Amino acid sequence: MAKPDVSKIYGKIKIVDSFPDYKVKVVDSFPDLKVKVVESFPNSPGKWKIVDSFPDFKIKIVDSFPDFKIKYVDSFPGSR
């Protein structure tokens, strides 16, 4: 399966245990996407607002076989 276009994965994100849209591994280096958790305007690549309902994407945090890898950052979110 091809890697997803991580530049399109932003907005309202729900962390789930089952039936995710994507499986994600959190890493310290070489991420596919740098993620900044925001409270408002999650409207560009890498900006995620964590929600409990009506998510744009459902994400499961995994240790192995991720669809892509993320790193949490305080600034400059987005893909490489």
PDB file of N, CA, C and O in Angstrom:
ATOM      1  N   MET A   1       0.845  -1.181   0.000  1.00  0.00           N
ATOM      2  CA  MET A   1       0.000   0.000   0.000  1.00  0.00           C
ATOM      3  C   MET A   1       0.890   1.243   0.000  1.00  0.00           C
ATOM      4  O   MET A   1       1.886   1.305   0.720  1.00  0.00           O
ATOM      5  N   ALA A   2       0.526   2.204  -0.794  1.00  0.00           N
ATOM      6  CA  ALA A   2       1.314   3.432  -0.878  1.00  0.00           C
ATOM      7  C   ALA A   2       1.130   4.264   0.387  1.00  0.00           C
ATOM      8  O   ALA A   2       0.090   4.217   1.044  1.00  0.00           O
ATOM      9  N   LYS A   3       2.174   5.026   0.705  1.00  0.00           N
ATOM     10  CA  LYS A   3       2.045   5.925   1.859  1.00  0.00           C
ATOM     11  C   LYS A   3       1.000   6.985   1.564  1.00  0.00           C
ATOM     12  O   LYS A   3       0.894   7.458   0.433  1.00  0.00           O
ATOM     13  N   PRO A   4       0.235   7.358   2.568  1.00  0.00           N
ATOM     14  CA  PRO A   4      -0.765   8.414   2.352  1.00  0.00           C
ATOM     15  C   PRO A   4      -0.080   9.761   2.124  1.00  0.00           C
ATOM     16  O   PRO A   4       1.070   9.963   2.513  1.00  0.00           O
ATOM     17  N   ASP A   5      -0.798  10.662   1.495  1.00  0.00           N
ATOM     18  CA  ASP A   5      -0.290  12.023   1.303  1.00  0.00           C
ATOM     19  C   ASP A   5      -0.469  12.767   2.620  1.00  0.00           C
ATOM     20  O   ASP A   5      -1.540  13.306   2.897  1.00  0.00           O
ATOM     21  N   VAL A   6       0.596  12.793   3.434  1.00  0.00           N
ATOM     22  CA  VAL A   6       0.485  13.347   4.780  1.00  0.00           C
ATOM     23  C   VAL A   6       0.197  14.841   4.766  1.00  0.00           C
ATOM     24  O   VAL A   6      -0.256  15.388   5.771  1.00  0.00           O
ATOM     25  N   SER A   7       0.452  15.516   3.637  1.00  0.00           N
ATOM     26  CA  SER A   7       0.171  16.949   3.590  1.00  0.00           C
ATOM     27  C   SER A   7      -1.323  17.226   3.629  1.00  0.00           C
ATOM     28  O   SER A   7      -1.738  18.358   3.878  1.00  0.00           O
ATOM     29  N   LYS A   8      -2.139  16.196   3.383  1.00  0.00           N
ATOM     30  CA  LYS A   8      -3.590  16.380   3.419  1.00  0.00           C
ATOM     31  C   LYS A   8      -4.208  15.962   4.760  1.00  0.00           C
ATOM     32  O   LYS A   8      -5.420  16.071   4.949  1.00  0.00           O
ATOM     33  N   ILE A   9      -3.375  15.487   5.684  1.00  0.00           N
ATOM     34  CA  ILE A   9      -3.888  14.990   6.960  1.00  0.00           C
ATOM     35  C   ILE A   9      -3.734  16.074   8.014  1.00  0.00           C
ATOM     36  O   ILE A   9      -2.691  16.204   8.656  1.00  0.00           O
ATOM     37  N   TYR A  10      -4.800  16.846   8.173  1.00  0.00           N
ATOM     38  CA  TYR A  10      -4.838  17.894   9.194  1.00  0.00           C
ATOM     39  C   TYR A  10      -6.286  18.172   9.502  1.00  0.00           C
ATOM     40  O   TYR A  10      -7.187  17.687   8.817  1.00  0.00           O
ATOM     41  N   GLY A  11      -6.503  18.952  10.534  1.00  0.00           N
ATOM     42  CA  GLY A  11      -7.878  19.258  10.928  1.00  0.00           C
ATOM     43  C   GLY A  11      -8.189  18.650  12.268  1.00  0.00           C
ATOM     44  O   GLY A  11      -7.342  18.604  13.161  1.00  0.00           O
ATOM     45  N   LYS A  12      -9.435  18.175  12.404  1.00  0.00           N
ATOM     46  CA  LYS A  12      -9.877  17.597  13.667  1.00  0.00           C
ATOM     47  C   LYS A  12      -9.511  16.117  13.680  1.00  0.00           C
ATOM     48  O   LYS A  12      -9.911  15.353  12.802  1.00  0.00           O
ATOM     49  N   ILE A  13      -8.746  15.735  14.689  1.00  0.00           N
ATOM     50  CA  ILE A  13      -8.198  14.386  14.791  1.00  0.00           C
ATOM     51  C   ILE A  13      -8.740  13.725  16.045  1.00  0.00           C
ATOM     52  O   ILE A  13      -8.717  14.311  17.127  1.00  0.00           O
ATOM     53  N   LYS A  14      -9.230  12.496  15.894  1.00  0.00           N
ATOM     54  CA  LYS A  14      -9.649  11.712  17.056  1.00  0.00           C
ATOM     55  C   LYS A  14      -8.687  10.549  17.197  1.00  0.00           C
ATOM     56  O   LYS A  14      -8.420   9.830  16.234  1.00  0.00           O
ATOM     57  N   ILE A  15      -8.168  10.369  18.409  1.00  0.00           N
ATOM     58  CA  ILE A  15      -7.290   9.232  18.702  1.00  0.00           C
ATOM     59  C   ILE A  15      -8.188   8.052  19.071  1.00  0.00           C
ATOM     60  O   ILE A  15      -8.989   8.153  20.000  1.00  0.00           O
ATOM     61  N   VAL A  16      -8.061   6.945  18.357  1.00  0.00           N
ATOM     62  CA  VAL A  16      -8.943   5.795  18.551  1.00  0.00           C
ATOM     63  C   VAL A  16      -8.120   4.535  18.786  1.00  0.00           C
ATOM     64  O   VAL A  16      -6.921   4.490  18.511  1.00  0.00           O
ATOM     65  N   ASP A  17      -8.803   3.505  19.308  1.00  0.00           N
ATOM     66  CA  ASP A  17      -8.169   2.199  19.481  1.00  0.00           C
ATOM     67  C   ASP A  17      -8.545   1.227  18.372  1.00  0.00           C
ATOM     68  O   ASP A  17      -7.843   0.243  18.139  1.00  0.00           O
ATOM     69  N   SER A  18      -9.652   1.501  17.687  1.00  0.00           N
ATOM     70  CA  SER A  18     -10.074   0.598  16.629  1.00  0.00           C
ATOM     71  C   SER A  18     -10.658   1.380  15.467  1.00  0.00           C
ATOM     72  O   SER A  18     -11.122   2.509  15.625  1.00  0.00           O
ATOM     73  N   PHE A  19     -10.625   0.760  14.307  1.00  0.00           N
ATOM     74  CA  PHE A  19     -11.145   1.339  13.065  1.00  0.00           C
ATOM     75  C   PHE A  19     -10.541   2.707  12.741  1.00  0.00           C
ATOM     76  O   PHE A  19     -11.276   3.653  12.459  1.00  0.00           O
ATOM     77  N   PRO A  20      -9.203   2.822  12.778  1.00  0.00           N
ATOM     78  CA  PRO A  20      -8.595   4.116  12.439  1.00  0.00           C
ATOM     79  C   PRO A  20      -8.570   4.327  10.930  1.00  0.00           C
ATOM     80  O   PRO A  20      -8.621   3.376  10.150  1.00  0.00           O
ATOM     81  N   ASP A  21      -8.490   5.591  10.540  1.00  0.00           N
ATOM     82  CA  ASP A  21      -8.199   5.898   9.134  1.00  0.00           C
ATOM     83  C   ASP A  21      -6.722   5.634   8.851  1.00  0.00           C
ATOM     84  O   ASP A  21      -6.361   5.148   7.779  1.00  0.00           O
ATOM     85  N   TYR A  22      -5.870   5.963   9.830  1.00  0.00           N
ATOM     86  CA  TYR A  22      -4.437   5.759   9.682  1.00  0.00           C
ATOM     87  C   TYR A  22      -3.843   5.286  10.993  1.00  0.00           C
ATOM     88  O   TYR A  22      -4.294   5.660  12.076  1.00  0.00           O
ATOM     89  N   LYS A  23      -2.787   4.429  10.865  1.00  0.00           N
ATOM     90  CA  LYS A  23      -1.998   4.035  12.027  1.00  0.00           C
ATOM     91  C   LYS A  23      -0.719   4.862  11.989  1.00  0.00           C
ATOM     92  O   LYS A  23      -0.054   4.968  10.959  1.00  0.00           O
ATOM     93  N   VAL A  24      -0.392   5.445  13.144  1.00  0.00           N
ATOM     94  CA  VAL A  24       0.697   6.419  13.214  1.00  0.00           C
ATOM     95  C   VAL A  24       1.658   6.034  14.322  1.00  0.00           C
ATOM     96  O   VAL A  24       1.245   5.629  15.408  1.00  0.00           O
ATOM     97  N   LYS A  25       2.927   6.162  14.040  1.00  0.00           N
ATOM     98  CA  LYS A  25       3.956   5.968  15.062  1.00  0.00           C
ATOM     99  C   LYS A  25       4.563   7.319  15.390  1.00  0.00           C
ATOM    100  O   LYS A  25       4.910   8.086  14.492  1.00  0.00           O
ATOM    101  N   VAL A  26       4.691   7.609  16.683  1.00  0.00           N
ATOM    102  CA  VAL A  26       5.326   8.847  17.124  1.00  0.00           C
ATOM    103  C   VAL A  26       6.825   8.591  17.247  1.00  0.00           C
ATOM    104  O   VAL A  26       7.246   7.667  17.942  1.00  0.00           O
ATOM    105  N   VAL A  27       7.621   9.404  16.576  1.00  0.00           N
ATOM    106  CA  VAL A  27       9.077   9.219  16.555  1.00  0.00           C
ATOM    107  C   VAL A  27       9.766  10.522  16.954  1.00  0.00           C
ATOM    108  O   VAL A  27       9.145  11.585  16.984  1.00  0.00           O
ATOM    109  N   ASP A  28      11.060  10.422  17.260  1.00  0.00           N
ATOM    110  CA  ASP A  28      11.857  11.605  17.600  1.00  0.00           C
ATOM    111  C   ASP A  28      12.638  12.129  16.409  1.00  0.00           C
ATOM    112  O   ASP A  28      13.057  13.286  16.398  1.00  0.00           O
ATOM    113  N   SER A  29      12.836  11.279  15.400  1.00  0.00           N
ATOM    114  CA  SER A  29      13.615  11.725  14.244  1.00  0.00           C
ATOM    115  C   SER A  29      13.048  11.111  12.969  1.00  0.00           C
ATOM    116  O   SER A  29      12.405  10.062  12.993  1.00  0.00           O
ATOM    117  N   PHE A  30      13.297  11.774  11.889  1.00  0.00           N
ATOM    118  CA  PHE A  30      12.865  11.344  10.559  1.00  0.00           C
ATOM    119  C   PHE A  30      11.362  11.089  10.460  1.00  0.00           C
ATOM    120  O   PHE A  30      10.952  10.029   9.987  1.00  0.00           O
ATOM    121  N   PRO A  31      10.533  12.042  10.898  1.00  0.00           N
ATOM    122  CA  PRO A  31       9.088  11.848  10.762  1.00  0.00           C
ATOM    123  C   PRO A  31       8.641  12.097   9.323  1.00  0.00           C
ATOM    124  O   PRO A  31       9.302  12.818   8.576  1.00  0.00           O
ATOM    125  N   ASP A  32       7.524  11.500   8.946  1.00  0.00           N
ATOM    126  CA  ASP A  32       6.897  11.833   7.668  1.00  0.00           C
ATOM    127  C   ASP A  32       6.138  13.151   7.779  1.00  0.00           C
ATOM    128  O   ASP A  32       5.967  13.870   6.794  1.00  0.00           O
ATOM    129  N   LEU A  33       5.687  13.453   8.994  1.00  0.00           N
ATOM    130  CA  LEU A  33       4.902  14.661   9.213  1.00  0.00           C
ATOM    131  C   LEU A  33       5.223  15.222  10.590  1.00  0.00           C
ATOM    132  O   LEU A  33       5.245  14.491  11.580  1.00  0.00           O
ATOM    133  N   LYS A  34       5.472  16.533  10.642  1.00  0.00           N
ATOM    134  CA  LYS A  34       5.652  17.203  11.937  1.00  0.00           C
ATOM    135  C   LYS A  34       4.299  17.770  12.346  1.00  0.00           C
ATOM    136  O   LYS A  34       3.675  18.515  11.590  1.00  0.00           O
ATOM    137  N   VAL A  35       3.851  17.416  13.543  1.00  0.00           N
ATOM    138  CA  VAL A  35       2.506  17.754  13.992  1.00  0.00           C
ATOM    139  C   VAL A  35       2.565  18.752  15.130  1.00  0.00           C
ATOM    140  O   VAL A  35       3.290  18.557  16.105  1.00  0.00           O
ATOM    141  N   LYS A  36       1.798  19.822  14.999  1.00  0.00           N
ATOM    142  CA  LYS A  36       1.591  20.762  16.095  1.00  0.00           C
ATOM    143  C   LYS A  36       0.138  20.639  16.511  1.00  0.00           C
ATOM    144  O   LYS A  36      -0.765  20.797  15.690  1.00  0.00           O
ATOM    145  N   VAL A  37      -0.087  20.354  17.792  1.00  0.00           N
ATOM    146  CA  VAL A  37      -1.446  20.277  18.308  1.00  0.00           C
ATOM    147  C   VAL A  37      -1.913  21.698  18.589  1.00  0.00           C
ATOM    148  O   VAL A  37      -1.274  22.433  19.342  1.00  0.00           O
ATOM    149  N   VAL A  38      -3.037  22.084  17.977  1.00  0.00           N
ATOM    150  CA  VAL A  38      -3.539  23.450  18.108  1.00  0.00           C
ATOM    151  C   VAL A  38      -4.943  23.432  18.689  1.00  0.00           C
ATOM    152  O   VAL A  38      -5.639  22.419  18.636  1.00  0.00           O
ATOM    153  N   GLU A  39      -5.345  24.561  19.242  1.00  0.00           N
ATOM    154  CA  GLU A  39      -6.698  24.700  19.785  1.00  0.00           C
ATOM    155  C   GLU A  39      -7.669  25.247  18.749  1.00  0.00           C
ATOM    156  O   GLU A  39      -8.875  25.020  18.834  1.00  0.00           O
ATOM    157  N   SER A  40      -7.136  25.970  17.771  1.00  0.00           N
ATOM    158  CA  SER A  40      -8.006  26.565  16.767  1.00  0.00           C
ATOM    159  C   SER A  40      -7.288  26.632  15.427  1.00  0.00           C
ATOM    160  O   SER A  40      -6.059  26.596  15.373  1.00  0.00           O
ATOM    161  N   PHE A  41      -8.044  26.729  14.366  1.00  0.00           N
ATOM    162  CA  PHE A  41      -7.543  26.848  13.001  1.00  0.00           C
ATOM    163  C   PHE A  41      -6.590  25.715  12.608  1.00  0.00           C
ATOM    164  O   PHE A  41      -5.451  25.971  12.218  1.00  0.00           O
ATOM    165  N   PRO A  42      -7.050  24.467  12.711  1.00  0.00           N
ATOM    166  CA  PRO A  42      -6.212  23.357  12.238  1.00  0.00           C
ATOM    167  C   PRO A  42      -6.352  23.233  10.717  1.00  0.00           C
ATOM    168  O   PRO A  42      -6.857  22.234  10.204  1.00  0.00           O
ATOM    169  N   ASN A  43      -5.890  24.279  10.002  1.00  0.00           N
ATOM    170  CA  ASN A  43      -6.242  24.410   8.598  1.00  0.00           C
ATOM    171  C   ASN A  43      -5.054  24.355   7.648  1.00  0.00           C
ATOM    172  O   ASN A  43      -5.132  24.844   6.521  1.00  0.00           O
ATOM    173  N   SER A  44      -3.956  23.761   8.100  1.00  0.00           N
ATOM    174  CA  SER A  44      -2.819  23.575   7.201  1.00  0.00           C
ATOM    175  C   SER A  44      -2.075  22.304   7.613  1.00  0.00           C
ATOM    176  O   SER A  44      -2.247  21.810   8.727  1.00  0.00           O
ATOM    177  N   PRO A  45      -1.243  21.779   6.700  1.00  0.00           N
ATOM    178  CA  PRO A  45      -0.574  20.503   6.985  1.00  0.00           C
ATOM    179  C   PRO A  45       0.145  20.498   8.327  1.00  0.00           C
ATOM    180  O   PRO A  45       0.865  21.436   8.670  1.00  0.00           O
ATOM    181  N   GLY A  46      -0.065  19.424   9.076  1.00  0.00           N
ATOM    182  CA  GLY A  46       0.610  19.250  10.358  1.00  0.00           C
ATOM    183  C   GLY A  46      -0.098  19.877  11.538  1.00  0.00           C
ATOM    184  O   GLY A  46       0.339  19.688  12.673  1.00  0.00           O
ATOM    185  N   LYS A  47      -1.179  20.619  11.320  1.00  0.00           N
ATOM    186  CA  LYS A  47      -1.907  21.206  12.450  1.00  0.00           C
ATOM    187  C   LYS A  47      -3.086  20.300  12.790  1.00  0.00           C
ATOM    188  O   LYS A  47      -3.992  20.093  11.983  1.00  0.00           O
ATOM    189  N   TRP A  48      -3.045  19.772  14.000  1.00  0.00           N
ATOM    190  CA  TRP A  48      -4.072  18.839  14.458  1.00  0.00           C
ATOM    191  C   TRP A  48      -4.771  19.408  15.676  1.00  0.00           C
ATOM    192  O   TRP A  48      -4.123  19.858  16.621  1.00  0.00           O
ATOM    193  N   LYS A  49      -6.084  19.387  15.651  1.00  0.00           N
ATOM    194  CA  LYS A  49      -6.879  19.694  16.843  1.00  0.00           C
ATOM    195  C   LYS A  49      -7.458  18.369  17.305  1.00  0.00           C
ATOM    196  O   LYS A  49      -8.174  17.706  16.555  1.00  0.00           O
ATOM    197  N   ILE A  50      -7.150  17.978  18.538  1.00  0.00           N
ATOM    198  CA  ILE A  50      -7.614  16.693  19.064  1.00  0.00           C
ATOM    199  C   ILE A  50      -9.063  16.861  19.528  1.00  0.00           C
ATOM    200  O   ILE A  50      -9.369  17.732  20.343  1.00  0.00           O
ATOM    201  N   VAL A  51      -9.948  16.013  18.997  1.00  0.00           N
ATOM    202  CA  VAL A  51     -11.373  16.111  19.310  1.00  0.00           C
ATOM    203  C   VAL A  51     -11.908  14.750  19.735  1.00  0.00           C
ATOM    204  O   VAL A  51     -11.273  13.719  19.514  1.00  0.00           O
ATOM    205  N   ASP A  52     -13.097  14.769  20.352  1.00  0.00           N
ATOM    206  CA  ASP A  52     -13.775  13.529  20.732  1.00  0.00           C
ATOM    207  C   ASP A  52     -14.883  13.156  19.762  1.00  0.00           C
ATOM    208  O   ASP A  52     -15.304  12.000  19.712  1.00  0.00           O
ATOM    209  N   SER A  53     -15.356  14.125  18.993  1.00  0.00           N
ATOM    210  CA  SER A  53     -16.455  13.826  18.087  1.00  0.00           C
ATOM    211  C   SER A  53     -16.290  14.578  16.773  1.00  0.00           C
ATOM    212  O   SER A  53     -15.619  15.608  16.711  1.00  0.00           O
ATOM    213  N   PHE A  54     -16.904  14.054  15.738  1.00  0.00           N
ATOM    214  CA  PHE A  54     -16.881  14.647  14.396  1.00  0.00           C
ATOM    215  C   PHE A  54     -15.466  14.917  13.894  1.00  0.00           C
ATOM    216  O   PHE A  54     -15.157  16.035  13.481  1.00  0.00           O
ATOM    217  N   PRO A  55     -14.600  13.895  13.928  1.00  0.00           N
ATOM    218  CA  PRO A  55     -13.232  14.118  13.454  1.00  0.00           C
ATOM    219  C   PRO A  55     -13.166  14.125  11.926  1.00  0.00           C
ATOM    220  O   PRO A  55     -14.017  13.552  11.246  1.00  0.00           O
ATOM    221  N   ASP A  56     -12.138  14.786  11.411  1.00  0.00           N
ATOM    222  CA  ASP A  56     -11.815  14.674   9.994  1.00  0.00           C
ATOM    223  C   ASP A  56     -11.085  13.356   9.733  1.00  0.00           C
ATOM    224  O   ASP A  56     -11.283  12.720   8.698  1.00  0.00           O
ATOM    225  N   PHE A  57     -10.243  12.959  10.680  1.00  0.00           N
ATOM    226  CA  PHE A  57      -9.494  11.716  10.571  1.00  0.00           C
ATOM    227  C   PHE A  57      -9.454  11.027  11.926  1.00  0.00           C
ATOM    228  O   PHE A  57      -9.437  11.678  12.971  1.00  0.00           O
ATOM    229  N   LYS A  58      -9.439   9.675  11.892  1.00  0.00           N
ATOM    230  CA  LYS A  58      -9.258   8.884  13.102  1.00  0.00           C
ATOM    231  C   LYS A  58      -7.868   8.262  13.034  1.00  0.00           C
ATOM    232  O   LYS A  58      -7.490   7.643  12.039  1.00  0.00           O
ATOM    233  N   ILE A  59      -7.119   8.442  14.121  1.00  0.00           N
ATOM    234  CA  ILE A  59      -5.722   8.022  14.173  1.00  0.00           C
ATOM    235  C   ILE A  59      -5.545   7.037  15.313  1.00  0.00           C
ATOM    236  O   ILE A  59      -6.048   7.246  16.417  1.00  0.00           O
ATOM    237  N   LYS A  60      -4.821   5.956  15.030  1.00  0.00           N
ATOM    238  CA  LYS A  60      -4.422   5.020  16.088  1.00  0.00           C
ATOM    239  C   LYS A  60      -2.912   5.118  16.238  1.00  0.00           C
ATOM    240  O   LYS A  60      -2.171   5.026  15.259  1.00  0.00           O
ATOM    241  N   ILE A  61      -2.462   5.307  17.485  1.00  0.00           N
ATOM    242  CA  ILE A  61      -1.027   5.359  17.774  1.00  0.00           C
ATOM    243  C   ILE A  61      -0.525   3.921  17.912  1.00  0.00           C
ATOM    244  O   ILE A  61      -1.041   3.159  18.729  1.00  0.00           O
ATOM    245  N   VAL A  62       0.476   3.553  17.119  1.00  0.00           N
ATOM    246  CA  VAL A  62       1.003   2.191  17.127  1.00  0.00           C
ATOM    247  C   VAL A  62       2.516   2.228  17.316  1.00  0.00           C
ATOM    248  O   VAL A  62       3.161   3.261  17.135  1.00  0.00           O
ATOM    249  N   ASP A  63       3.069   1.058  17.690  1.00  0.00           N
ATOM    250  CA  ASP A  63       4.518   0.933  17.821  1.00  0.00           C
ATOM    251  C   ASP A  63       5.157   0.314  16.591  1.00  0.00           C
ATOM    252  O   ASP A  63       6.353   0.487  16.354  1.00  0.00           O
ATOM    253  N   SER A  64       4.362  -0.412  15.801  1.00  0.00           N
ATOM    254  CA  SER A  64       4.926  -1.057  14.621  1.00  0.00           C
ATOM    255  C   SER A  64       3.934  -1.030  13.475  1.00  0.00           C
ATOM    256  O   SER A  64       2.724  -0.919  13.674  1.00  0.00           O
ATOM    257  N   PHE A  65       4.471  -1.135  12.283  1.00  0.00           N
ATOM    258  CA  PHE A  65       3.687  -1.134  11.044  1.00  0.00           C
ATOM    259  C   PHE A  65       2.784   0.089  10.912  1.00  0.00           C
ATOM    260  O   PHE A  65       1.591  -0.055  10.646  1.00  0.00           O
ATOM    261  N   PRO A  66       3.337   1.296  11.094  1.00  0.00           N
ATOM    262  CA  PRO A  66       2.512   2.498  10.926  1.00  0.00           C
ATOM    263  C   PRO A  66       2.291   2.802   9.446  1.00  0.00           C
ATOM    264  O   PRO A  66       3.070   2.384   8.588  1.00  0.00           O
ATOM    265  N   ASP A  67       1.222   3.534   9.164  1.00  0.00           N
ATOM    266  CA  ASP A  67       1.026   4.060   7.812  1.00  0.00           C
ATOM    267  C   ASP A  67       1.992   5.211   7.566  1.00  0.00           C
ATOM    268  O   ASP A  67       2.486   5.387   6.452  1.00  0.00           O
ATOM    269  N   PHE A  68       2.259   5.991   8.606  1.00  0.00           N
ATOM    270  CA  PHE A  68       3.273   7.034   8.532  1.00  0.00           C
ATOM    271  C   PHE A  68       3.706   7.405   9.939  1.00  0.00           C
ATOM    272  O   PHE A  68       3.067   7.022  10.920  1.00  0.00           O
ATOM    273  N   LYS A  69       4.827   8.174  10.031  1.00  0.00           N
ATOM    274  CA  LYS A  69       5.408   8.537  11.324  1.00  0.00           C
ATOM    275  C   LYS A  69       5.256  10.032  11.541  1.00  0.00           C
ATOM    276  O   LYS A  69       5.363  10.827  10.607  1.00  0.00           O
ATOM    277  N   ILE A  70       5.006  10.398  12.789  1.00  0.00           N
ATOM    278  CA  ILE A  70       4.881  11.816  13.134  1.00  0.00           C
ATOM    279  C   ILE A  70       5.837  12.164  14.266  1.00  0.00           C
ATOM    280  O   ILE A  70       6.279  11.305  15.030  1.00  0.00           O
ATOM    281  N   LYS A  71       6.137  13.441  14.345  1.00  0.00           N
ATOM    282  CA  LYS A  71       6.872  13.999  15.473  1.00  0.00           C
ATOM    283  C   LYS A  71       6.096  15.207  15.933  1.00  0.00           C
ATOM    284  O   LYS A  71       5.716  16.048  15.119  1.00  0.00           O
ATOM    285  N   TYR A  72       5.850  15.307  17.244  1.00  0.00           N
ATOM    286  CA  TYR A  72       5.179  16.482  17.780  1.00  0.00           C
ATOM    287  C   TYR A  72       6.165  17.642  17.867  1.00  0.00           C
ATOM    288  O   TYR A  72       7.273  17.485  18.380  1.00  0.00           O
ATOM    289  N   VAL A  73       5.757  18.806  17.366  1.00  0.00           N
ATOM    290  CA  VAL A  73       6.625  19.988  17.377  1.00  0.00           C
ATOM    291  C   VAL A  73       5.851  21.178  17.923  1.00  0.00           C
ATOM    292  O   VAL A  73       4.620  21.173  17.966  1.00  0.00           O
ATOM    293  N   ASP A  74       6.600  22.203  18.342  1.00  0.00           N
ATOM    294  CA  ASP A  74       5.990  23.448  18.807  1.00  0.00           C
ATOM    295  C   ASP A  74       5.917  24.495  17.698  1.00  0.00           C
ATOM    296  O   ASP A  74       5.153  25.456  17.789  1.00  0.00           O
ATOM    297  N   SER A  75       6.715  24.301  16.654  1.00  0.00           N
ATOM    298  CA  SER A  75       6.719  25.254  15.554  1.00  0.00           C
ATOM    299  C   SER A  75       7.056  24.544  14.259  1.00  0.00           C
ATOM    300  O   SER A  75       7.597  23.439  14.267  1.00  0.00           O
ATOM    301  N   PHE A  76       6.737  25.179  13.156  1.00  0.00           N
ATOM    302  CA  PHE A  76       7.019  24.664  11.814  1.00  0.00           C
ATOM    303  C   PHE A  76       6.410  23.284  11.570  1.00  0.00           C
ATOM    304  O   PHE A  76       7.129  22.356  11.200  1.00  0.00           O
ATOM    305  N   PRO A  77       5.102  23.130  11.769  1.00  0.00           N
ATOM    306  CA  PRO A  77       4.487  21.844  11.448  1.00  0.00           C
ATOM    307  C   PRO A  77       4.417  21.630   9.942  1.00  0.00           C
ATOM    308  O   PRO A  77       4.571  22.573   9.167  1.00  0.00           O
ATOM    309  N   GLY A  78       4.188  20.411   9.539  1.00  0.00           N
ATOM    310  CA  GLY A  78       4.022  20.083   8.120  1.00  0.00           C
ATOM    311  C   GLY A  78       4.937  18.961   7.704  1.00  0.00           C
ATOM    312  O   GLY A  78       5.676  18.403   8.516  1.00  0.00           O
ATOM    313  N   SER A  79       4.878  18.635   6.423  1.00  0.00           N
ATOM    314  CA  SER A  79       5.755  17.584   5.935  1.00  0.00           C
ATOM    315  C   SER A  79       7.116  18.187   5.611  1.00  0.00           C
ATOM    316  O   SER A  79       7.281  19.406   5.635  1.00  0.00           O
ATOM    317  N   ARG A  80       8.085  17.338   5.310  1.00  0.00           N
ATOM    318  CA  ARG A  80       9.472  17.748   5.155  1.00  0.00           C
ATOM    319  C   ARG A  80       9.642  18.940   4.257  1.00  0.00           C
ATOM    320  O   ARG A  80      10.765  19.393   4.038  1.00  0.00           O
TER     321      ARG A  80
END
